Amino acid sequence: MQAERGLHSEFCILHYTGQNPPVPVTVTIITLNEARHIAAAIGSAAWADEILVVDSGSTDDTVAIATARGVRVMSRTWPGYVDQKNYAASVASHDWIFSLDADERVTPALAEEIRQVVAGDPPERAFRVPRVTFHLGRWVRTTDFYPDHQTRLYDRRAARWQGKYVHESVVADGPVGQLKHELQHYSYRDLSDHLDRVNHYSTLAAQQLYEGGRRASAVDLLLHPPAAFLRNYVLRGGFADGVAGLTISLVNAYSVLVKFAKLWELQQQNTPNAQPPIPKS
C-alpha cells in the first residue's frame, strides 16, 4: 500500500523533541505468521527504546524478518491473547508498554504524543488511543470501525490485560487517559478476509457469551442485526462513506446475526435431548 510505505520512511528521522527527560518505552508485538506485516510494524515503532516480538511458532519468515531488524525476539507456545500479551509486558525491559499488533502502525504524531505523555509523569496508569482502519480502499472513520478506542499505552506496574476469547483489554489500577492521535490499522486484505474474520470471531464470541450464561432467542436474531445496521449506517455515519460504508454496515450487521445464530446453535447442542452430530465422511 502506497500510503503505508510513505508513512514508514518518516521514522528514520523521527527524534524526541519534548521538554521533559525521555522515559523509556517498550513496544511489544505478539506474532504468528505475520511476515506480511512485521517489518512495517517494527519500522513504525523505531521511536521506542525497545521493541520486543514474542512469536508463537510462526512457520513463515516472521522471526527471520524481525531478527534481521535487530529487535529482541522471543518464542513462546501460544496460551491465548491475554496471557501472551501479559507475558510480553512482564519480560519487557521498561515499565511503560505500548502494545502493538503486527497489522497496526504508530504514526510519527502518535509516537511524539506518547513520548510527551510518559515524560510528564502522568497520574494516569494507562491511555486509550483512537484506531482508524484502512479497508475497501479508504481510511474508514464511520460505522463501528471508528474511533475504535484501544487501551495500548500502559504502566505494567499498575495495569494488565484481562479477558477471555475475544475483546481482551487493558485494565488499570488507576485513571485511564486519552491520546488524540490515531493508531493505524491494516486489518483486512479484502472483503473475503473480512468475512473469514467474521466467521472466526463470531464463533469465539458465541462461546464466550454461552459460558457467561447468555442465551439467544428468535427475538435476538430478528432485532439485533437490523439494530446494528441502523447504528452503523445511520447513527455512526456509514452513509457518508458511500458503497464502502454501506458494505461495512451490512457486514457488521451480518456478524451480529451470525454471533447470535451460533449462540443459539450452542444451546441446542448442549440440551439434554440434543441429537448427536452426524460424523463427517
ZIRASUL-V89794 format. One record per residue. N is the residue number from 1. RES is the residue in one letter. PHI is phi in whole degrees, -180 to 180 (NA if undefined). D_FIRST is the distance of its C-alpha to the first C-alpha in Angstrom with 1 decimal. Layout:
# ZIRASUL-V89794
N/RES/PHI/D_FIRST
N/RES/PHI/D_FIRST
This chain:
# ZIRASUL-V89794
1/M/NA/0.0
2/Q/-62/3.8
3/A/-62/5.5
4/E/-70/5.3
5/R/-63/6.3
6/G/-64/8.7
7/L/-62/10.2
8/H/-78/11.4
9/S/-65/13.1
10/E/-75/15.5
11/F/-75/16.8
12/C/-66/18.8
13/I/-117/21.1
14/L/-79/21.3
15/H/-134/25.0
16/Y/-73/27.1
17/T/-126/29.4
18/G/-70/31.2
19/Q/-85/35.0
20/N/-83/35.8
21/P/-60/35.8
22/P/-65/32.6
23/V/-109/32.8
24/P/-66/31.0
25/V/-130/28.1
26/T/-103/26.8
27/V/-96/23.3
28/T/-106/23.7
29/I/-135/21.1
30/I/-96/22.5
31/T/-137/20.9
32/L/-155/21.5
33/N/54/19.4
34/E/-114/16.2
35/A/-59/15.2
36/R/-67/11.7
37/H/-113/11.3
38/I/-63/14.4
39/A/-63/13.5
40/A/-68/11.0
41/A/-62/13.6
42/I/-63/16.3
43/G/-60/14.8
44/S/-75/14.7
45/A/-105/18.3
46/A/-62/19.6
47/W/-73/21.9
48/A/-75/23.9
49/D/-77/27.2
50/E/-150/26.4
51/I/-119/23.5
52/L/-119/24.9
53/V/-106/23.3
54/V/-111/25.6
55/D/-101/24.8
56/S/-114/26.7
57/G/99/27.0
58/S/-60/23.6
59/T/-105/24.2
60/D/-101/20.9
61/D/-93/19.9
62/T/-54/19.1
63/V/-65/22.4
64/A/-63/22.3
65/I/-65/18.9
66/A/-65/20.1
67/T/-63/23.5
68/A/-64/22.2
69/R/-91/20.7
70/G/78/24.2
71/V/-89/23.9
72/R/-80/26.6
73/V/-123/26.1
74/M/-128/28.6
75/S/-116/29.2
76/R/-155/30.8
77/T/-58/31.6
78/W/-68/29.8
79/P/-108/32.2
80/G/119/30.1
81/Y/-59/27.5
82/V/-64/30.2
83/D/-66/32.2
84/Q/-68/29.2
85/K/-71/27.9
86/N/-67/31.4
87/Y/-64/32.0
88/A/-57/29.0
89/A/-65/30.4
90/S/-68/33.9
91/V/-102/33.1
92/A/-68/31.0
93/S/-82/32.7
94/H/-129/32.6
95/D/-78/33.6
96/W/-83/30.8
97/I/-118/27.8
98/F/-117/24.3
99/S/-89/23.1
100/L/-119/19.3
101/D/-80/17.7
102/A/-63/15.3
103/D/-93/12.6
104/E/-115/13.3
105/R/-136/12.8
106/V/-90/15.7
107/T/-75/15.2
108/P/-57/17.8
109/A/-65/19.9
110/L/-68/20.2
111/A/-60/21.1
112/E/-65/23.7
113/E/-65/25.1
114/I/-60/25.5
115/R/-59/27.3
116/Q/-67/29.6
117/V/-65/30.4
118/V/-72/31.5
119/A/-70/33.4
120/G/-85/35.4
121/D/49/37.1
122/P/-71/36.2
123/P/-73/38.5
124/E/-71/35.6
125/R/-100/34.9
126/A/-160/31.4
127/F/-138/28.7
128/R/-90/26.5
129/V/-133/23.0
130/P/-71/21.3
131/R/-119/18.0
132/V/-115/15.5
133/T/-106/13.3
134/F/-94/10.0
135/H/-155/11.3
136/L/55/12.2
137/G/83/9.7
138/R/-155/11.0
139/W/-80/12.2
140/V/-95/15.5
141/R/-116/18.5
142/T/-136/21.1
143/T/60/22.8
144/D/-71/23.4
145/F/-68/19.8
146/Y/-141/20.6
147/P/-87/21.8
148/D/47/22.0
149/H/-59/23.8
150/Q/-127/23.7
151/T/-87/26.3
152/R/-122/24.5
153/L/-99/26.5
154/Y/-156/30.0
155/D/-93/33.1
156/R/-64/33.9
157/R/-75/37.6
158/A/-139/37.6
159/A/-154/34.7
160/R/-157/33.4
161/W/-80/31.4
162/Q/-137/33.3
163/G/142/32.7
164/K/-131/33.1
165/Y/-87/30.8
166/V/-135/28.3
167/H/61/27.7
168/E/-66/28.5
169/S/-154/28.8
170/V/-86/30.3
171/V/-114/33.9
172/A/-110/35.5
173/D/-89/39.2
174/G/154/39.1
175/P/-67/37.3
176/V/-116/33.5
177/G/-95/31.8
178/Q/-132/28.8
179/L/-90/25.9
180/K/-103/24.5
181/H/-85/21.0
182/E/-83/18.1
183/L/-95/16.5
184/Q/-90/12.8
185/H/-128/12.4
186/Y/-107/9.7
187/S/-78/12.7
188/Y/-118/12.4
189/R/-69/10.7
190/D/-165/12.6
191/L/-66/16.1
192/S/-62/18.0
193/D/-63/16.5
194/H/-58/17.5
195/L/-67/21.0
196/D/-62/21.4
197/R/-66/20.9
198/V/-58/23.4
199/N/-63/25.8
200/H/-67/25.5
201/Y/-76/25.8
202/S/-68/28.4
203/T/-64/30.6
204/L/-65/30.4
205/A/-65/31.0
206/A/-64/34.0
207/Q/-63/35.4
208/Q/-65/35.2
209/L/-64/36.9
210/Y/-62/39.6
211/E/-68/40.4
212/G/-86/40.6
213/G/96/43.3
214/R/-76/41.3
215/R/-131/42.4
216/A/-107/41.0
217/S/-129/43.2
218/A/-60/42.9
219/V/-62/42.6
220/D/-62/39.3
221/L/-70/37.8
222/L/-82/39.1
223/L/-98/38.3
224/H/-67/35.3
225/P/-62/32.7
226/P/-64/33.7
227/A/-64/34.0
228/A/-65/30.4
229/F/-63/29.3
230/L/-62/31.3
231/R/-63/30.1
232/N/-70/26.4
233/Y/-82/26.8
234/V/-101/29.7
235/L/-67/30.3
236/R/-107/26.7
237/G/75/25.6
238/G/-57/23.4
239/F/-59/25.1
240/A/-73/23.4
241/D/-101/20.0
242/G/62/21.5
243/V/-64/20.9
244/A/-62/18.0
245/G/-65/20.5
246/L/-64/23.2
247/T/-62/21.3
248/I/-64/20.4
249/S/-62/24.0
250/L/-67/25.4
251/V/-66/23.4
252/N/-64/24.5
253/A/-67/28.0
254/Y/-62/27.9
255/S/-63/26.9
256/V/-67/30.1
257/L/-58/32.2
258/V/-65/31.1
259/K/-60/31.8
260/F/-72/35.3
261/A/-65/36.0
262/K/-69/35.3
263/L/-64/37.4
264/W/-61/40.2
265/E/-62/39.9
266/L/-60/40.3
267/Q/-61/43.4
268/Q/-66/44.9
269/Q/-69/44.2
270/N/-108/46.0
271/T/-84/49.1
272/P/-58/52.4
273/N/-100/53.0
274/A/-65/49.5
275/Q/-76/49.5
276/P/-66/48.1
277/P/-66/44.9
278/I/-77/45.4
279/P/-61/44.3
280/K/-75/41.5
281/S/-80/42.8
